[in-house]
């Protein structure tokens, strides 16, 4: 599969896979970010890139695991969803959850800020029904299948 990428800024870095076995490709900040207007611990970073996600697919943006484990940093919206008809710049909002002496250093242009993957997203027919098929679990919620 081919993913078309347009550089919106000359110093933007194309995504890369860190290893042959990596499921996601890394996204790199093109700038030092700007403070999030509604979150004192958040920053918004541009990538300087726009993507042409193929029809029938979606790009999912995730936090980098090292950010969570080492820096208490995460994607502000947990998972980003980039639809196939979006053509604007991909931006990443990060939240720095650490505080006090453990507060991490903020990221800068050139740093890897997130990771992404392309996943099939089939259109489904949404059908209202009066009944759903029965299952062993039924309507049992959290903890209903054991501890």
C-alpha positions in Angstrom: 0.0 0.0 0.0 1.2 3.5 -0.7 0.6 6.5 1.6 1.0 9.9 -0.1 2.6 12.6 2.0 3.0 16.3 1.2 5.6 18.4 2.9 4.0 21.7 3.9 7.3 23.0 5.3 10.7 22.4 3.9 12.2 21.2 7.2 9.4 18.7 7.9 10.7 15.1 8.2 8.9 12.2 6.5 7.8 9.5 8.9 9.9 6.4 9.3 9.6 2.9 10.9 12.2 2.6 13.7 12.7 -1.1 13.0 11.6 -3.7 10.5 9.2 -5.1 13.0 7.6 -1.8 14.0 3.8 -1.7 13.5 3.7 2.1 13.5 5.8 4.8 11.9 7.2 7.7 13.9 5.9 11.3 13.5 8.4 14.1 14.1 7.7 17.6 15.3 8.6 20.4 12.9 8.5 23.1 15.6 8.9 23.6 19.3 5.2 23.5 19.8 2.8 26.1 21.2 1.0 26.0 24.6 -2.4 24.3 24.4 -5.0 27.0 24.8 -7.1 25.0 27.3 -4.6 22.8 29.1 -1.7 24.3 31.1 0.2 21.0 30.8 -0.4 20.6 27.1 1.5 21.6 24.0 0.5 21.4 20.3 3.2 20.4 17.8 3.0 20.7 14.0 4.5 17.9 11.8 4.6 20.1 8.7 3.0 17.2 6.8 -0.3 16.4 5.1 -1.4 12.9 4.3 -3.6 11.3 1.6 -5.0 8.3 3.5 -6.5 5.9 1.0 -10.3 5.6 0.9 -11.4 2.7 3.1 -8.6 3.3 5.6 -7.9 5.5 8.6 -4.7 6.8 10.1 -4.6 6.2 13.9 -2.2 8.3 15.9 -0.8 6.9 19.2 1.5 8.0 22.0 5.0 6.7 21.9 5.4 4.1 24.6 8.7 5.6 25.8 7.0 8.9 26.4 4.5 7.3 28.8 7.0 5.1 30.6 10.0 7.5 30.8 8.4 11.0 30.7 4.8 10.8 31.8 3.8 12.3 28.5 0.8 11.2 26.4 -1.4 12.1 23.5 -4.0 14.6 24.8 -6.9 12.9 23.0 -5.6 9.3 23.7 -5.9 8.2 20.0 -6.0 10.5 17.0 -8.2 9.6 14.1 -7.3 11.0 10.6 -10.0 10.3 8.1 -9.3 9.6 4.4 -10.8 12.9 3.4 -8.7 15.2 5.6 -5.9 17.0 3.8 -4.7 19.5 6.4 -1.5 19.5 8.4 -1.2 16.7 10.9 -0.8 18.2 14.4 -0.2 16.4 17.6 -1.4 17.6 21.1 0.7 16.2 23.9 0.0 16.4 27.7 2.9 16.4 30.1 1.5 14.7 33.3 4.7 14.8 35.4 5.0 17.4 38.1 7.5 18.8 40.5 11.1 17.5 40.3 9.9 14.7 38.0 8.5 17.1 35.4 9.9 16.1 32.0 11.7 18.4 29.6 9.3 19.6 26.9 9.8 18.2 23.4 11.2 20.3 20.5 11.3 20.4 16.7 13.1 17.3 15.4 11.9 15.1 18.2 9.7 12.1 17.6 6.3 13.0 19.1 3.9 10.3 18.2 3.4 7.1 16.1 0.9 6.2 13.5 -0.5 3.3 11.6 -2.9 2.9 8.7 -5.9 0.5 9.4 -8.8 -0.6 7.2 -12.0 1.1 8.1 -14.9 -0.5 6.3 -18.2 1.4 6.0 -20.9 -0.6 7.7 -24.7 -0.3 7.3 -26.1 1.0 10.6 -29.4 -0.9 11.2 -31.8 -0.3 14.1 -33.3 -3.5 15.4 -35.8 -4.4 18.1 -33.6 -7.3 19.4 -30.0 -8.4 19.3 -28.8 -12.0 19.1 -28.2 -13.8 22.5 -24.7 -14.6 23.7 -23.4 -16.4 26.8 -22.3 -13.1 28.3 -25.5 -11.2 27.4 -25.5 -7.7 28.9 -23.0 -8.4 31.6 -20.7 -5.4 32.0 -17.3 -4.7 33.6 -16.1 -7.7 35.7 -18.9 -9.9 34.5 -16.5 -12.6 33.2 -14.4 -12.8 36.3 -11.8 -10.8 38.2 
